[in-house]
Amino acid sequence: MRTPLRVPLPSGTAPGRYRLEVGWYHFVEGQPIWRPWAAGNRLTLGEVEVAAPADWWTLPLPSVAQPIGVTMGEGVRLLGFDASSVEGQPGDTLHIDLFWQATDDRPEPGMAVLQLASDGGEVRTEISPAAVGSGLKSGQTLRDLRSLTLPGTLPPGVYNLSLGRRRPDGTWLPVRRGPFPLGSIYPLATVRVLGRPLNLVPPTVQQPTDARFGEGIRLVGYDLEPQRSNLELTLHWQSLAPTATRYKIFVHLVGGGGSADIRAQVDVYPHLSTTGWLPGEYLSDRVTLDLPADLAPGHYTLLVGLYDEATSSRLPVFDAAGQASGDSLVLEQVRLGQ
């Protein structure tokens, strides 16, 4: 079967080499389908080269939800930004798309820096600087995708999100609107951080496990409720250390062929992002694993694990003695079917 696909390039995509990936997912549940022979759910087809148009000035400017129109240093203008949301709980990630334009062929070099600060000016988190301006040609627009993770220890409240550009020596480039100076950083938006309860009481579990995933996550135990058409699984976690990556849970039902013999699966994010887990707290996630209607009666193995969806890399699993036991945990053997 031949499937022709057209992949549109968003306006402002920076010229350069990109990786083209393909994957499958279940249409109804939206779950990715794992490729067990390659330990992931996406296949790299190859690389593509995105070339710059011959004349940037002939192209329309990208439309932005929040137009700004200030210059940051010589030759670089911030057209504006888009953000799907400017509020969340600690650990949530805010996605911000910045749109830049070069106003001459040799813009002043600088590193774009996003900062989240309290009303008193205390910087609570900062996105690692990224070069903006180097190599841009006059009229060229650039769509700059940024992700800001709210620290797990951030107290509830309202914070100020600001943007500026630093020179290589660490000093700030001036911000101007026309001839009028606006200082060294520009306020983009206010960010509302929501509070949440903290549970420090160990849960009561049906099946204790005491397995560690990576360095910062412990599976205390689980509850299993087999149904006619699915398995209802409640996973009880404990945070051991701050986690910088947003991990996703996978649950696999495998046959006698081992971990690659997947008969049913489900991939879900924890109800609270792992980037917001605080050391010592307990969290529980309920996961429903739907069983195929044509699943043959027999004995199956239930596996659970955590992985980074961006890279498909799984967290290693360690038992109570600290011994490595692979990249998934065997919960139990289950008998299904009549």
N, C-alpha and C positions, 0 to 999 in steps of 0.2 A: 504494500500500500504506500502510495506516494502522498505526502502531506506538504503542500506549498504554504509557507508562512512568510509574512511580511513584518519586519521588526522596525517600527518607526523610531527615529532618533530624536529625543527631545531637543527643542531649541536651546542653544547655549552649551550643548555637549562639547567638552574640551577635546580637541584633536589628540590623537594618540592611539595606542594599541589597547584593545579590550578583549576579554575572554567571552566566548559565546557558549552558553550552557543550555541543556535541555533536560526536562524531567517529565514525569507523569504524576498525576494525582487523581484520587477518587472524586468524581464529579459531584456526588451528593454530599459526602462528608468533607470534601476539601482537604483530605489527608494525602501527603506525598507517598509515593510508592517507593520502597527501598529497593536498591539494586544490591542484594547481599554479596554478589561476587566482587563488588568494588567498594563496599562499605560506605554507602552514601545514597542520596536520592537524586543526584544530578550527574549528568555526563557532560564533560567538556568536549565540544565539537571542534574547537580550534580558536584561533585569534583572528580578529578583524581590525583593519586600520581605518580610523575615522580621520578623514582629511578636512582641512580648513577650506571654506569657500574662497573663491578668487577675490571677491570684494565683499567684505562684511557690511559696508555701508548700504548696499542694495537690499539687505535683508531686514524684515520688520523686527523691532525689538521684542524680546519675549514678554508676554503678559505676566504681571506679578500681582499677587493679592494685596501686598502692602508696598506701594511705590514710595521711594525715599529720595533718590536723586542727589546724593552728596558725594563729594570727592574725598578720597582718603590718600593723601600724598599726591604727587604730580602724576597725572596721566591715568588715574584709575578712578572710575565712578561706580558707586554702589547704586544700582538701579532700584533694588528693593529686595523683598524676601517673601517666601511662602512658608507657612507652618500649619500643619493640620490641627495642632492643638498646642496651647501654651499653659496647660495645667496637668497635674498628675501626682501620683503618690511617689514617695522616695523609691528609687530603683527603676521608675519608668524612664523611657527614652523619648525625648522630643526630637522630631525630625524637622530640620530647618533647611530650606533651599535658598541660598544666597545667589543673587544675579549681579554680575560685574560687567563693566564695559571699559575697554581701553580707549582713551581719548587722544593718544598719540602712539607712535611706533616704539617708543622707548619709555614705558612707564617706570616710575620710581619703584625699585624692588621693595618688598615688604611682606611680612607674615601676617595673615588674617587671624585674629584671635577673638573668640567668643568667651564672654565672662558672665557668670551668674553671681550677683552680689546682693547683700542685704541693704536695707535702707541706709544703714550706717556706713556703707561703702566697703564692708568686708567681703572679699572675693571668696565664695564658697566652693566654686568649681570653675575650671577653665578647660576649654577644648584645646588639645595640642595644636600649636600653630601650624598653618599650612601656607606655603608660598602662593601669593596671588599677584599677578602682574608680570612676572618673568616670562618672556617669550611671547606676550600678547602683541598683536598688531593693532594699529589704529582702527577703531570701529568694531573690533572683535568682542563678542559677548561670551560670558562664561557662566555656566550653571554649576554652582559650588554646593554639593550636597554635604550637609553636616548632621551629626547625631550627638545630642547632648543628653547624657544619662544623669538623672538627678541622684545625688549621693544618698545611700541608704540611711545615713545618719542626719540628713537634712531635716530640721524641725519644720512643722507646718507654718505657713505664712506666705507672704507675697515678696517676691524677689525681682530684681531688675536684670534683664538680659541686655547686654551691651556688646558692641562690636568695634574693633579698632584694628589698625595695622602697625606692626612694629618693624623698625629698621633692623638690619643685622646686628647693630650694636645694642639693641634692646630698648632704644627710645621710641616713642610713639610718633607716627606720622600725623600731621595736622588734618583735622576734618573741617571741611568748608562747604557751605552752600552758596555757590556763586562767589562773590568777594567776601562773604561774611564768615569769620572763624567760629567754629562750634566746639573747640576743645580738641582732646586727643582720642576720645572714644564716643561712640554714638549710641544712645539708648534705642534699642529695637522694640522691646515689649516688656510688659510685666508678666511674670510667671507665678502662677498660684500653685503652691505645694500643699497637698491635702494630707491630713493626718490619718493614722490607722491604729487599731489596737495591737498590742504586743503580747504574745502568749509565751510565757516562760514555764508553763506547767506541762510535764511529760504526759503524752496521751496514753489512753488505755488501748492496747492493740490486740488483735486476735493472734497474729503471727509475728513475734519479734524477729528482727534480722541483725541489727547492729553491723551494717555494712557502710563503708565510706566511699563516696564518689569524689575523686580528686582529693584536694586538701581541705575543702571547705564545706562539704555537704555530707550528712549522715542520714541513712534510711533507718529509722528507728524500728519500723515494722509496717505491716499492712493488714487490711481486712479484705476478705474475698467473699463475694456473694454470687455463686453461679446461678444464672437464669436460663430459661429455655433457649433464648436467642442471643444472649450476651453474657459477659462476665463483668460484674460490678466490682471495681477494685478501688480501695481507698489507700493511698500512700501517705505515710506519716514521716515527715522530714524533720531534721534539726540542722540549723545553720551553725557551723563551727568557726567560720572565718568569713570576712567580706569576699564577695565574688564579683569580679569585674565583667563577666560574660553572662549574657542572657541565655540560659540553657533551656532546652526543650526535652520533655519526657517522651520516651518511646516504650511501648509495651508490645511485645511480640509473642504470639502463640506459635510454637514451632513443633514440627513432627520429628520422626526418628532420624531424619537426615542432619540434625544439628541446627545451629543458629541460622544457617542459610536456608533451611527448609521452612520458610515462613508461611503459615496457613491463615493467620489473621494478624492485624496490626492496628495500632492507633498511635498518633503523634499529637501531643498537646503541650501547650505552655502551662507552667504552674499558674494558679490563679493570681499569684503575686510574683513578679519577675524576680529571678534569683539575684539580680543586681541590687535589689532592695532588701534582701534578707539580712537580719542583724544577728551577730554571733550570740548563741544561746537560745534563740527563740525556736519554737516548734510551729510547723505549718503542715496542713493536710490538704491533699488534692484527690478528688474523686474522678476516676477514669473509667469510661465505659468502653469495653472491647466487644464490638459486634462480631458474632460468629457467622461464617458463610452458611447459607442454607444447605449446601451440598457437602458440608464437613463430615467426613466419614467417622463413625464411632471408633474410639480408641484412646490411647494415652498420649498426652501432649505435654510440652514443657512451657511454662510461663516465664518470660524474661522481661526485665525492666532495665532501663539505662537512661543516661542523660547525654545530650550532644549539642554542639554549637551548629545551628542551622546554616550559618554563613559559610562554614568550612566543612560540615558533615563529620567533624572529628568528635569522637566520644570521650567522655571522662573515664579514666581507668577506675576499676573497682578494687577495693581492698577489704579483706575480712577483718574480724575483730582483733586478730593478732598482727595486723598490718601486712599480711601477705597479699600480693597482687593476684587477682583472679579473673583477669580479662577486662573487657569493656562493656559487659552486661552482667546482671545478677540473676541467677536462677532462683525464682521465688518458690515454685513447687511443681510437682507433676500433677496434672489433672486428667481425670477420665471424663470424656464427653461423649454424648450420643447414647442411644439405647443399646 
